[in-house]
């Protein structure tokens, strides 16, 4: 008897905010986990308020750690989005329950 595995229902009870990450990013893989680190370019607050100068720094604003199978799912999702622009893309990855 085979059961169809379904992903869990997705909820957002804490209304997690979106974070602008328009700077450099990095990916590091260690064993079964992958870590994506994102940055945003911002002026250094000390220099800005002390001297009025714009000393731009890449500030780390988000780190996301995911299992490598989800990294593969993310890659596949991004490939579909780039190749099929304008077509709605369903969610991907995650353990099935």
C-alpha positions in Angstrom: 0.0 0.0 0.0 1.6 3.2 -1.1 0.9 6.5 0.6 1.2 9.8 -1.3 3.5 12.0 0.7 2.3 15.6 1.0 4.2 18.7 2.2 3.0 20.3 5.4 0.7 23.3 5.2 2.7 26.5 5.3 1.7 29.2 7.8 3.4 32.5 8.9 2.1 33.2 12.4 5.0 35.6 13.2 4.7 37.4 9.9 8.4 37.1 9.2 9.6 40.3 7.5 11.2 40.4 4.1 14.8 41.6 4.2 16.5 43.5 1.3 19.7 41.7 0.3 21.0 43.4 -2.8 24.7 43.1 -2.1 27.1 40.2 -2.5 26.2 36.7 -1.4 28.1 33.6 -0.7 27.4 29.9 -0.5 29.4 27.5 1.7 28.7 23.7 2.0 29.8 21.6 4.9 28.7 18.0 4.8 24.9 17.7 4.7 24.3 21.5 5.2 24.6 24.5 3.0 24.8 28.1 4.3 23.7 31.1 2.1 25.0 34.4 3.4 23.5 37.6 2.0 24.6 41.3 2.3 23.3 44.7 1.7 25.5 47.7 0.9 25.1 50.5 3.4 27.0 53.5 4.6 29.0 52.9 7.8 26.9 54.6 10.5 29.9 55.8 12.5 31.6 57.6 9.6 28.2 58.9 8.4 27.3 60.5 11.7 30.9 61.4 12.8 32.3 62.9 9.6 29.3 62.9 7.2 31.2 60.6 4.8 29.8 57.7 2.9 32.0 54.8 3.7 30.0 51.9 2.1 30.2 48.5 3.7 28.7 45.2 2.7 26.6 44.4 5.8 25.6 40.8 6.4 21.8 40.9 6.7 20.8 37.2 6.4 22.1 33.7 6.8 20.1 30.8 5.7 21.2 27.2 6.5 19.5 24.4 4.6 20.0 20.7 3.9 21.9 20.0 0.6 18.8 18.3 -0.9 17.0 21.6 -0.4 19.9 23.4 -2.0 19.4 21.2 -5.1 15.7 21.9 -5.0 16.5 25.7 -4.8 18.8 25.4 -7.8 16.2 23.6 -9.8 13.5 26.2 -8.8 15.8 29.0 -9.8 16.6 27.3 -13.1 12.8 27.0 -13.8 12.2 30.6 -12.9 15.0 31.8 -15.3 13.9 29.6 -18.1 10.1 29.9 -17.8 9.8 33.6 -16.9 6.2 34.7 -16.4 4.9 31.2 -15.7 3.9 30.7 -12.0 6.3 28.3 -10.3 5.1 26.1 -7.4 7.1 25.8 -4.2 9.9 23.2 -4.0 12.0 21.3 -1.6 11.3 20.4 2.0 10.6 17.0 3.6 7.4 15.3 2.7 5.2 14.1 5.6 
